[in-house]
């Protein structure tokens, strides 16, 4: 019932009966897509079309419920286009936008909701963790995790953080600082990690990468700084600052290949400067099996594709 309870928490009481009768394997649910007056679609490795539909009134009701009936308290989240729920779940919202201050936009009428569920798969990085540190000196390396959306970059990042923080597999463990802007890495609730990021890990939730890295470098002396989703020049500048401050960096980026990320200006500069010593490329087959391949800083493959399997 644990995962079922996590999922029904997104819906008001009167809408939960449909989910009870859906027959879904709630342990496998990755995404729930709600579109006004359209069938609900659920991603469980494959897409499942459910018979239930929600109209405008129900979607507005679900949104208010997610905001704990305090919509104005979540105004900043509405401007960003998503909410974070306890446990690291991310809820995308969109519909009709209206202009807000500072040339920003805010969702006025919620007509589409995408619930992306965070899954904690421990030891998913077990088969490639040996490439994330220097075995001879026991020093963590800077790593960029690459994949298209929905393949598991954040899950891989979290598990690498956990393993390097706790130590094991010949690595002694080290202090790690995490910049968790959207709360997806640690599933932070009121600043405390809900998902396991290791016993030597300090986490900053909210803020931005530059501010967070500055705090960590000055006050927490991390050996590794971890961030999710490099999204622009400011993110790249923050990573460069961390690298020249003596910290290793573990980060993620959207991309289909090494060539793909090299074409992105904010990433190509970091690659040319040799910030990253390892690249982990994630992929998924049609049957839902996920694989990782590791490359060195020059783009040379260090291992073949390895299937990713979490501990039970």
C-alpha positions in Angstrom: 0.0 0.0 0.0 3.0 2.3 0.4 3.3 3.4 -3.2 -0.5 3.5 -3.6 -0.7 5.9 -0.7 2.0 8.1 -2.3 0.0 8.3 -5.5 -3.4 9.0 -4.1 -2.0 11.8 -2.0 -2.2 13.9 -5.2 -5.9 13.6 -5.5 -8.8 14.9 -3.4 -10.7 12.2 -1.4 -13.7 12.1 -3.8 -11.4 11.3 -6.8 -9.5 8.4 -5.2 -12.1 5.6 -5.9 -11.1 5.5 -9.6 -7.5 4.9 -8.6 -8.4 2.2 -6.2 -10.2 0.4 -9.1 -7.6 1.1 -11.8 -5.8 -2.2 -11.4 -2.4 -0.4 -11.8 0.8 -1.8 -10.3 1.6 1.3 -8.3 5.2 0.3 -7.7 5.9 0.8 -11.4 4.2 4.1 -12.0 6.6 6.7 -13.4 4.3 9.4 -14.7 0.6 10.3 -14.5 -0.6 12.7 -17.3 -3.9 14.5 -16.8 -5.3 16.5 -19.8 -8.6 18.3 -19.7 -11.4 16.1 -21.0 -8.9 13.4 -22.2 -8.3 9.9 -20.9 -5.7 9.7 -18.1 -2.4 8.2 -19.3 0.0 6.5 -17.0 3.6 5.5 -17.8 4.7 2.3 -16.2 7.6 1.4 -18.5 4.9 1.4 -21.1 2.0 3.8 -21.6 -1.4 2.8 -20.2 -4.6 4.5 -21.2 -7.2 4.7 -18.4 -10.9 5.2 -18.8 -11.1 8.1 -16.3 -11.2 11.7 -17.5 -11.0 15.0 -15.7 -12.8 18.1 -16.8 -11.8 21.7 -16.1 -13.4 21.7 -12.6 -11.6 18.5 -11.5 -8.2 19.7 -12.7 -8.7 23.0 -10.9 -9.8 21.0 -7.8 -6.7 18.8 -8.0 -4.4 21.8 -8.3 -6.0 23.5 -5.3 -5.6 20.3 -3.3 -2.0 20.1 -4.2 -1.6 23.7 -3.0 -3.3 22.7 0.3 -6.1 25.2 -0.6 -3.6 28.1 -0.5 -3.1 28.8 -4.2 -1.5 32.2 -3.6 1.2 30.7 -1.3 2.3 28.7 -4.4 2.5 31.7 -6.7 6.2 31.4 -7.3 5.8 27.7 -8.2 3.1 28.6 -10.7 5.5 31.0 -12.4 8.0 28.2 -12.7 5.4 25.8 -14.1 5.7 23.0 -11.5 5.2 22.1 -7.9 7.2 19.8 -5.7 5.5 17.3 -3.4 6.9 15.6 -0.4 9.1 12.7 -1.5 10.7 14.5 -4.4 7.7 14.1 -6.8 7.5 16.8 -9.4 4.2 18.1 -10.7 4.2 20.0 -14.0 1.3 22.4 -14.6 0.3 24.4 -17.7 -2.7 25.8 -19.6 -3.4 29.4 -20.2 -0.6 31.8 -19.2 -0.9 35.4 -18.2 1.8 38.0 -17.7 3.3 38.5 -14.3 5.8 40.9 -13.0 9.4 41.1 -14.4 8.2 39.8 -17.9 7.4 36.5 -16.4 4.4 34.4 -16.9 2.1 32.5 -14.5 -0.4 29.7 -15.2 -3.9 31.2 -14.9 -6.1 28.3 -15.9 -4.7 24.8 -15.1 -5.6 22.4 -17.9 -2.7 20.0 -18.0 -0.9 18.3 -15.2 2.0 15.9 -15.3 2.9 14.1 -12.1 6.4 12.7 -12.3 7.1 10.2 -9.5 10.5 10.0 -7.8 11.7 6.5 -7.4 14.6 5.5 -5.1 16.5 2.7 -6.7 19.5 2.0 -4.5 22.7 0.6 -6.1 21.5 1.5 -9.6 25.0 3.0 -10.0 26.7 -0.1 -8.6 27.9 -1.4 -12.0 29.6 1.8 -13.0 30.6 3.4 -9.7 34.2 2.2 -10.1 34.6 4.8 -12.9 33.6 7.7 -10.6 36.7 7.8 -8.6 40.5 7.4 -9.0 41.3 3.9 -7.5 44.9 4.6 -6.9 44.5 7.8 -4.9 40.9 7.3 -3.7 39.9 10.7 -5.2 36.4 11.3 -6.6 36.2 12.4 -10.2 34.0 15.0 -11.9 31.2 13.2 -13.8 28.5 14.4 -16.2 25.5 12.1 -16.5 23.7 12.4 -19.9 20.4 11.2 -21.1 17.1 12.2 -22.7 14.3 13.1 -20.3 12.7 10.3 -18.3 15.5 7.8 -18.5 16.8 8.2 -14.9 19.5 10.9 -14.7 18.4 12.1 -11.3 18.1 8.6 -9.9 21.6 7.8 -11.1 22.9 11.1 -9.7 21.3 10.4 -6.3 22.8 6.9 -6.1 26.3 8.0 -7.0 26.0 10.7 -4.3 24.9 8.1 -1.8 27.7 5.6 -2.6 30.5 8.2 -2.6 29.1 9.7 0.6 28.9 6.4 2.5 32.0 4.8 1.0 32.4 1.3 -0.3 33.8 -0.7 -3.2 37.3 0.5 -2.3 36.3 4.1 -1.8 36.6 5.6 1.7 33.7 8.0 1.5 33.8 11.8 1.5 31.8 15.0 2.3 29.4 15.9 -0.5 27.4 19.1 -1.0 24.2 18.9 -3.0 22.5 21.9 -4.7 18.9 20.6 -4.9 17.1 23.6 -6.5 13.8 21.8 -7.2 13.9 19.2 -4.4 14.1 16.3 -6.8 17.5 14.8 -5.8 16.9 14.5 -2.0 13.1 14.7 -2.0 13.6 17.4 0.6 10.7 18.3 2.9 11.2 21.4 5.0 14.9 21.2 4.2 15.4 17.6 5.3 16.2 14.8 2.8 13.5 12.2 2.4 15.5 10.1 -0.1 18.8 8.6 0.9 21.8 10.8 -0.2 24.3 9.3 2.2 25.6 10.0 5.7 28.3 12.6 4.7 26.0 14.7 2.5 24.9 18.3 3.1 22.0 19.6 1.1 20.8 23.0 0.0 17.2 23.2 -1.2 16.0 26.1 -3.3 18.1 29.1 -4.2 20.3 28.8 -7.3 23.5 27.0 -8.2 25.9 29.9 -7.8 24.7 30.9 -4.4 24.5 27.3 -3.2 28.0 26.4 -4.4 29.4 29.6 -2.8 27.9 28.6 0.6 29.1 25.0 0.4 32.7 25.9 -0.7 33.1 28.5 2.0 31.4 26.7 4.9 31.2 23.0 4.4 34.4 22.0 2.6 32.9 19.3 0.3 35.1 17.0 -1.8 32.2 16.8 -4.3 29.5 19.2 -5.3 26.5 17.6 -7.0 23.8 19.4 -9.1 21.0 18.4 -11.3 20.3 19.6 -14.9 22.8 22.1 -16.3 20.4 24.5 -18.0 22.3 27.6 -19.1 25.4 29.8 -19.0 24.9 30.7 -15.3 24.9 27.0 -14.4 28.0 26.5 -16.4 29.7 29.4 -14.6 28.7 28.0 -11.2 30.2 24.6 -12.1 33.4 26.1 -13.3 33.7 28.0 -10.0 33.2 24.7 -8.1 35.9 23.0 -10.3 38.5 25.7 -9.8 37.7 25.7 -6.0 39.1 22.2 -5.7 35.9 20.3 -5.7 34.9 17.5 -8.0 31.5 18.0 -9.7 28.8 15.5 -10.4 26.1 16.9 -12.7 23.4 15.9 -15.2 22.4 17.3 -18.6 19.8 16.5 -21.2 21.3 14.9 -24.3 21.2 11.8 -26.6 25.0 11.5 -27.1 28.3 13.0 -26.3 28.1 14.8 -29.7 24.8 16.3 -28.7 26.1 17.9 -25.5 29.2 19.2 -27.3 26.9 21.2 -29.5 25.5 23.1 -26.5 27.4 26.3 -25.8 27.1 26.1 -22.0 28.5 22.5 -22.0 31.0 22.6 -24.7 33.1 25.2 -22.8 33.1 23.0 -19.7 34.2 20.0 -21.8 37.0 22.0 -23.6 38.3 23.2 -20.2 38.4 19.5 -19.0 36.1 20.0 -16.0 34.5 16.6 -16.5 36.7 13.5 -16.3 33.9 11.0 -16.9 30.7 11.0 -19.0 27.9 8.5 -18.2 25.5 8.1 -21.1 22.1 6.5 -20.1 19.8 4.9 -22.6 16.6 2.8 -22.5 15.5 0.0 -24.8 11.9 -0.4 -26.1 11.3 -3.1 -23.4 12.1 -0.6 -20.7 15.5 -1.9 -19.7 18.0 0.8 -19.0 21.7 0.9 -19.7 24.8 3.0 -19.0 28.0 3.5 -20.8 31.1 5.3 -19.4 33.5 7.5 -21.4 36.7 9.3 -20.4 37.2 13.0 -20.8 38.4 12.4 -24.4 35.2 10.5 -25.3 36.9 7.1 -25.3 34.6 4.3 -24.0 35.8 2.8 -20.8 33.2 0.0 -20.7 30.5 -1.4 -22.9 26.8 -0.8 -22.2 25.9 -2.2 -18.8 22.3 -2.9 -17.8 21.2 -1.0 -14.7 19.6 -3.0 -11.9 18.7 -1.7 -8.5 18.9 -3.7 -5.3 15.7 -5.2 -4.1 
